[in-house]
Structures are given as C-alpha cells and as structure tokens.
Amino acid sequence: MEDIRFIQGVAYIIFTIFLTLILYGYIIHLYRSEKKGERDYEKYAKMALDDELDSPPVDKRDEKEREKKLKRSSE
C-alpha cells in the first residue's frame, strides 16, 4: 500500500511540473507572437466587452486567404 502512495506522489509531482512547463510555454508563445505583430490579443479581449450582433468582426479576411484555406483542406 505504501508503494502505491509513493508512486502516486511521484506521478502527481511529475504531472504538475509537466503541466506547468506547458503553461509557461504557451504564455511565452502568446508574448512572442504579440511582440512580432502576428496577432493583437487586445482586440480579442475587447471582443468580450463588445459582443453585440451588429459589431464589426475582429479580423477581416480576404477572399484569397479564404480560398487558400479551402484549397488546403480539400487536399
């Protein structure tokens, strides 16, 4: 019985460290992508405040970009 508790404790610590590393990796990814100018996450934060049906979309997409995505998904 004591061996099982020890294994559970070690597994819990390893799993917690693993999830912490994933969380920090995600935070770094968000920070870098906003710093490079790939995304502006403040626009997405404002979306929660401005959630009317007639509000403008957060990101505008061109037709060419949409066609590329459809073409990739069909292949």
Secondary structure, DSSP 8 states (H G I E B T S, - for coil): -HHHHHHHHHHHHHHHHHHHHHHHHHHHHHHHHHHHTS--HHHHHHHHH---TTS--SS---HHHHHHHHHHHH-
